[in-house]
Amino acid sequence: MSLKTIKNVREEKWAELKSIAAKHRIPMGKLLESMVDTYSKNNEDGWKRILHGRKDLTDAEAEGIREVVAELRKEKWFRE
């Protein structure tokens, strides 16, 4: 077994992580593995909701907003 280090972890957070592992009676490695898996799954699910979820605006509404914004930018001399 090799020793790994984690940089930039504050003492308070390290102690909290150790206490969570002790409270659930699991090794630190298993806890970290579980945390990474959960984070990856939640992150992936979030992007699926963003990219493939229900649209808040219809395509026609979005195009209307783009036209209004383009007109305002032109009127106020902003780049398009």
C-alpha positions in Angstrom: 0.0 0.0 0.0 1.4 3.4 -0.9 0.9 6.7 0.9 -0.9 9.5 -1.0 -1.1 13.1 0.1 -3.8 15.7 -0.6 -2.5 19.3 -0.9 -4.3 22.4 0.3 -6.7 20.7 2.7 -7.3 22.7 5.8 -6.9 21.0 9.2 -10.6 21.5 10.1 -11.8 19.9 6.9 -9.4 17.0 7.2 -10.6 16.4 10.8 -14.2 16.6 9.6 -13.5 14.0 6.8 -11.9 11.7 9.3 -14.8 12.0 11.7 -17.3 11.2 9.0 -15.3 8.1 8.1 -15.1 7.0 11.7 -18.8 7.7 12.3 -19.8 5.4 9.4 -17.0 2.9 10.3 -15.5 2.9 6.8 -11.9 3.4 5.7 -10.9 6.8 4.4 -10.2 5.3 1.0 -13.7 4.0 0.6 -15.2 7.3 1.8 -13.2 9.2 -0.8 -14.1 6.7 -3.5 -17.8 7.1 -2.6 -17.6 10.9 -2.6 -15.9 11.0 -6.0 -18.4 8.6 -7.5 -21.3 10.6 -6.1 -19.8 13.8 -7.3 -19.3 12.4 -10.8 -22.8 11.1 -11.0 -24.4 14.3 -9.8 -22.2 16.4 -12.1 -23.2 14.3 -15.1 -26.9 14.3 -14.2 -26.7 18.1 -13.9 -25.3 18.5 -17.4 -27.9 16.1 -18.8 -30.6 18.3 -17.3 -29.0 21.5 -18.7 -28.4 20.2 -22.2 -31.4 17.9 -22.7 -34.0 19.3 -20.4 -37.2 21.3 -21.1 -36.6 24.7 -22.7 -37.7 27.8 -20.8 -38.2 29.7 -24.0 -39.5 28.6 -27.4 -37.2 29.1 -30.3 -39.4 31.9 -31.6 -39.2 33.7 -28.2 -35.4 33.3 -28.1 -35.0 34.7 -31.6 -37.2 37.7 -30.7 -35.0 38.4 -27.6 -31.9 38.1 -29.8 -33.3 40.7 -32.2 -34.2 43.1 -29.4 -30.7 42.7 -27.9 -29.0 43.2 -31.3 -31.1 46.4 -31.9 -30.2 47.8 -28.4 -26.5 47.0 -28.9 -26.5 48.7 -32.3 -28.4 51.7 -30.8 -25.9 52.1 -27.9 -22.8 51.5 -30.2 -21.8 48.2 -28.6 -20.1 45.5 -30.6 -22.4 42.9 -32.1 
